[in-house]
Amino acid sequence: MHADPLSAYAYRWFGRIASTASIDRGFDWFWRHLRELDRAMDTVVCASRDLAGRLAAGGLTRVATIPMGVEPGVFSPAHRDLSLRAELLARCELPADATLLLGVGRYSAEKRWGMVIEAATAAGVTSPIGLILLGEGRSHRGLMARAAGSPHVVIGEAVRDRRQLAAIMASADALVHACEAETFCMVAAEAAASGLPIIAPDRGGAADHAAQNGGRLYRAADVGALRDALADFACIARTRAASMPVSVRTMDEHFGDLFALYGGFSRPALLAA
């Protein structure tokens, strides 16, 4: 189950006028479809506890939670570079003692980058906060316009060099995320592997990672709650010390668990013959 269309679309579109329970009732045809699939399959694999819990609450009975993981040997707190950190803050027109927030992901509506920009700008009134976004997508131009009023927000291009991205991640002070429709949130896993605190909504796959390294959860889709979380973080972590090495799940472990699950199913007679 590597998609969450209700969170990505229905909850986002109608969440201001109806509760999640009401929206679910309106989209009962979709839940019926999922329950029919559940009855037809041996298992429904989810990568996050949040989505698995929602599916189980929706009547699915064969849900297995098997989190994904990061690529081994790429992301690490050891890549933290204070000169790179100072360079990134300088791009935000801030000194090296400011707080550096990083956002990474596709520039699309469900990622709620506009909300992140608004919250970071508001939180920056009380503490010096720089925000760098890295990504690409159809919302790029709109985000540039949204950030035009603040010199402390940088809308960057996607970083495809994995080593460069690992260095940037380890050199920031926190990863900020706003999408509640993540089914795992690989970027949050990579940030956790980099020793980075994660500020994430309380719904969706990113929430599973936020408990590591002093991260924070805030009420999903609430710009005021995100603003307060960012301001609180900036007050207590102006300059994050280099993190200790962290224990992070890898994709090798994910596939090991996945194949072990598959191996527990009875083989069809044709294969057993």
Secondary structure, 3 states (H helix, E strand, C coil): CCCCHHHHHHHHHHCCCCCHHHHHHHCHHHHHHHHHHHHHCCCEEECCHHHHHHHHHCCCCCEEECCCCECCCCCCHHHCCHHHHHHHHHHCCCCCCCEEEEEECCCCHHHCHHHHHHHHHHHCCCCCEEEEEEECCCCHHHHHHHHCCCCCEEEEECCCCHHHHHHHHHHCCEEECCCCCCCCCHHHHHHHHCCCCEEEECCCHHHHCCCHHHCEEECCCCHHHHHHHHHHHHHHCCCCCCCCCCCCCEHHHHHHHHHHHHHCCCCCHHHHC
